[in-house]
């Protein structure tokens, strides 16, 4: 046994993507078999490293010498692709480890998604990796492709494609088959790739770690991720932080926006897909631009790379549109507006500048040049004027038929103007492959559909500089734990500076009822084992006198005894009846994938009905807390809605910040906290927690 | 003057789309000019009718004889395309009318969107049309194209395209430039067209009337509409009803889902674009399948034609998925689920049938055949089994790389199975133009993106048989009108069977206050000129005694006198305080475009905040009223939500039906009615209007 040392990122990138030698364990001689593909593809591509097909039953495979085993090779290969059936994988990987192979890629399925037996196999693989330093890609990886080194180590039939275009984009995907789709669609759009990796089950190498290993490669300019879950979120974050530091944009499509697809991801990859808006918050926190449409993955990078993260905060992006076709531009306006992005009308100054530049146009929200816009000087002058106008964050050029019939001429002003400081995007209304090829050559953002154009613009402007999480944070499995009583939860809130409605605790057999609170009051059962007090008849509202309190206690105690006989509660909690302008739900929890999150949602029944909520990774600062408030639709009732007083949004923001600080608390290891309702009172009067459920680790 | 007779649909279709002779008034000799295009295109296409270029300044135009005027021609042409500048249009159209030309198409702008001067021109055109029987297409029409008769009478540069594919789809569009985009994109997808019309301002011929004229053409199998407004909704409805009767599906894309784009449509075409969900309700009522994505316009027809309208009511469509690529299928699942469509797991029987047919697959929600699915017999057996399974309304085949590399083989099972009674859709995951060409040849539905696939499936299943509106309905301009007092509105409600909370009317100077209602009560100012009573301090809640009523009246009268001194109210309205499980808003109004509509929305502040509402054209029956209730998110609180009693949804449905009957009332010409709130009480206890604003014509 000759254990490998841990590989540095550069070494991993080399052995994974551009090894000097590779073995294909289980290479087939039968061209109809998947296991015959890697050798074929490597030979066809002209890969210059040494390739060793291994087949213990044949002397020749696809016309070349086959080796009986890894041990029989004249050298220890850098990389081995195990394409054997599931049952032979552990043995082959074990041999890789013993011999000192650096990376083993595993094609077979039947591991993470293979039930108890599969999980046992996963453990065996992980044991081999730890013991020997062998790095494992997969299982269930369809392979790895580096187009620069012509290393096409893949069983994906799509790589039979001739003339694969090479580019600066690196692709990593939870789905192997979609790599083929990205490649063929990319080719049709003249978008090429540096490399593509199917990460499979990620039992050792995670998607984030693989991408990190490539970060020093100067020929890689950006990343495209196809995600099915938020597995190994920590590695993904570490990669994203470094990518941002190097100005390499990262764009992701994530499955599972619907609950159904999330369930599917589970059965498909053995991953636990969490709630989609938690993933959304995580990706945003990492500075990864998430797109909604599959094809936007191919289109978005050049645009995302031109929009600086954090360029715009606290307002919607302002877009200017120049077009030769009003109908085409109107579709973009529609799609942008559906995403909350305003198409801004040019200022009087800009209209004057357009006129000075000889551009004749109406004073509409879009600059519709009609046929005139097919003239180079008119389109160029319009774009330059718009790109220099301070009222726009981005300009979209919408080009009609000329993009098809005179691609060079039609696209030239766009390409010539795209160097300006401000980002310029192009939507080509007709089918215009040649114009797209020109745009792709020079890296100018071009879009095929109004939906894709708006999707990418929205994703680009939502992108933020990734945040480095404070120490002590991370992914924590949040199961079990001890629940606090409401009284104890309020004690905790007092320590973290989160205001609650004044409360008193009374023994259930109190002789004398003297309350430090004004009547009417609420009487609630107090016990750490009762989270849903109303369900056990444990809450009585609007209690107006000492006698009524006594009667309420007695009714509550009777009801709780009947419904939860195992519980012997000793106290009730008394609070004054409190009203405000409205109520919200404020929550905190440790998500098993992404770690601590803070959640603000509409209160009462509307939390569930409208799913009106905003999520961020915790902790947050006041600015982020205010963004969360503005994202909540129901916040409108706190901004002077229909003649009501404005709500105390400063206090609400401070409450969000306070609760989110639990993420970095040394003292409290809270796994779950929910305040529902948190009453929002008029400006200056603060917010008050009226209930609290807190669970400690 | 030789007035034309009105033309029948068939005659109009012929003179509009396949005339025997055509004049181009203002034909230019300068190839760089738009006005030179129609003659070029007609000559290039090989149109066999007689073409007369008219140019009063030149003897020759583009190498052929030019005529000085319409009157100088050897015959009266069927059709004239007026391509002169705006100022010369009226004169040319007048001459067309005098001579007996049947159709004049007008290219120039400056009419409907041209301010007061433009509107005067529109009236002149309409006068000429009425006086002479000349039919007018446009103004602002880029032209009309019939690919069968090779009649390319258009100034749209896109028709310079060679080899335009001919097909069975007829396109009508409010935007002229997008016709070019549809054509080039159609060509790339092997989707051809029968004809394409840019309808422009529709000052005479409306989009609906043009499409209607083509309905008897047996070579036209379906319609694609690009809409910017609901102008001439009556014609569109008449067309849609007849199209449905002939089993010719109609698919529409409508701009203006956002308020911004709606405003743009206004400036762009001079049309008034209404609220988008009113248009949505109208299109649905007409049996027109509305798609969300532009490109779905090209893809949806074959699928929409295979899903019978009304196939499914009262439940979500159930879709089965067979795939060679799990990742590709998961994207479709996600997009379907986001549209409320369930991907159904096969039944045990179906899994048994699959096994019997030799198909090996897991028991997952999607039938993932992996590589095995590239074998004809495996995919064919799977599709046939799924298409025969009663649990599915539609099956989607998701095909991976093989669609690109072996298009015939990969697509053959889909094509061979598509004849089954149940609809089959195909999403091709890679770039696969050849496979799309095969699918298009045989009319099997094929989709390029998961979003388009789900968009079309959703549109197809939402399609209904168009309803023939009851007599007396139609589009009515709902301006002005007389408002009823709340008391009079309740009298009206009593007549139409709409329950309201018991109410009493009291003179403001009543000596004795004897109420036929239990305390506590609400006291409200009563006057037909006060619609928003709270805004003038005209409402006091929770009034508990005779004295308190007296005090309330006095406070209300003082406040109203101060805020609206011009009003002298004589009465107040008294109602008992009433509560229920929740509240909704129920409304009725005559929309200026589409006519009477009924609206159900969440009540209180949530109407605006969540825009949670359902709209139908009025009148509606109980089944539709129940659909409206189920579409409202807030309805969940009436279905036994969180242990609450279920609400009286039968009574709510009946209230919707009653109010909607105003659309056919002989007695009441209501233009606007709003009940907010309508209180929903527990099952059996009914619903009660607590407020009412009613406006008569």
Interface residues (C-beta under 8 A of the other chain):
Chain A: X34 X156 X157 X158 X160 X161 X173 X174 X175 X176 X177 X178 X180 X181 X184 X185 X187 X188 X226 X228 X255 X256 X257 X258 X259 X260 X261 X263 X264 X265 X267 X268 X293 X294 X295 X324 X325 X326 X327 X328 X330 X331 X333 X334 X336 X337 X338 X342 X343 X362 X364 X365 X366 X368 X371 X400 X401 X402 X404 X405 X429 X430 X431 X432 X433 X449 X450 X451 X535 X605 X606 X608 X609 X610 X612 X633 X634 X636 X637 X641 X642 X643
Chain B: X34 X156 X157 X158 X160 X161 X173 X174 X175 X176 X177 X178 X180 X181 X184 X185 X187 X188 X226 X228 X255 X256 X257 X258 X259 X260 X261 X263 X264 X265 X267 X268 X293 X294 X295 X324 X325 X326 X327 X328 X330 X331 X333 X334 X336 X337 X338 X342 X343 X362 X364 X365 X366 X368 X371 X400 X401 X402 X404 X405 X429 X430 X431 X432 X449 X450 X451 X535 X605 X606 X608 X609 X610 X612 X633 X634 X636 X637 X641 X642 X643
